[in-house]
Structures are given as structure tokens and as C-alpha cells.
Amino acid sequence: MGSVSEPFIKQLHRLLKERGFKPTIYCEKRSCKGWQDLWRIRINGTMMMDRWFEEIRPMNNKHEKKKGAWWTPDGKFL
């Protein structure tokens, strides 16, 4: 997930940590293009991904397709 709002991403990071996730925050510097910096939050690993799909339940079908394209049903990376 990404946002130009650093406070929003930091708040989301805190909430995810409180729920037991292990999120990472990083910033894409885009000022050389004349754009605002983009703050991103990421969750890595099969355990965290499975938990994300169980607890957050993203409704956009593209997320389920991406999950199926990169991970086998037994949780192994292709």
C-alpha cells in the first residue's frame, strides 16, 4: 500500500503491528520528478500473507489472482 501521507502510513503501520502483523515502511523519493515522496507499507512472507487474506479479506479480485499466481496452495513460493 502506498500514500503520500507519512502520518497515515505510520498510523497504519502501528495498527497492523497491534494486530500481530510485521509491516515494513519505506519511502520512495520522487522529488527529482517534481512529485511528492511516496510512503509505502509492505508485509512479507507466506505466514503474513495468509494472515492478511484471513483477517483483512481484500475485496479486489486482483489480489486473489496475484496470490494464486505466485504461491502454491500449500504456501510455497513458485
C-alpha positions in Angstrom: 0.0 0.0 0.0 1.3 3.5 -0.7 0.4 7.1 0.2 2.0 10.5 0.0 0.8 10.9 3.6 3.6 9.8 6.0 1.3 10.2 9.1 -1.3 7.9 7.5 1.3 5.2 6.7 2.8 5.4 10.2 -0.7 5.1 11.7 -1.5 2.1 9.5 1.9 0.6 10.5 1.1 0.9 14.2 -2.4 -0.6 13.7 -1.0 -3.6 11.8 1.6 -4.2 14.4 -1.1 -4.1 17.1 -2.9 -6.9 15.2 0.3 -9.0 15.1 1.5 -8.3 11.6 5.1 -7.4 10.8 4.9 -4.5 8.4 7.8 -2.6 6.9 7.7 1.1 6.0 9.8 2.7 3.3 9.8 5.9 1.3 10.2 6.3 -2.5 11.9 9.6 -3.1 10.3 11.1 -6.1 11.2 14.8 -5.7 13.6 14.6 -8.8 10.5 14.1 -10.9 8.7 17.0 -9.2 6.4 14.7 -7.3 5.7 14.1 -3.6 7.6 11.3 -1.9 5.6 8.1 -1.8 5.4 6.3 1.6 4.8 2.5 1.3 4.0 -0.2 3.7 4.7 -3.8 3.0 4.0 -7.2 4.6 6.4 -10.1 3.6 6.2 -13.8 3.9 3.7 -16.6 3.5 2.5 -16.5 7.1 1.8 -12.8 6.9 0.2 -13.1 3.5 -2.1 -15.9 4.7 -3.0 -13.9 7.8 -3.7 -10.8 5.6 -6.2 -12.8 3.5 -7.8 -14.3 6.5 -8.2 -11.1 8.6 -8.2 -8.2 6.2 -10.0 -10.0 3.3 -9.3 -7.7 0.4 -12.3 -7.5 -1.8 -10.5 -6.7 -5.1 -10.2 -9.9 -7.1 -6.8 -8.9 -8.5 -5.2 -9.6 -5.1 -6.6 -13.2 -5.1 -5.3 -13.7 -8.6 -1.8 -12.4 -7.6 -1.8 -14.7 -4.6 -2.6 -17.6 -6.8 0.0 -16.7 -9.4 2.9 -16.7 -7.0 2.0 -19.2 -4.3 1.0 -22.8 -4.4 -2.0 -24.0 -2.3 0.4 -25.4 0.3 2.1 -22.0 0.8 5.2 -22.4 -1.2 6.6 -19.7 -3.5 6.7 -20.6 -7.2 
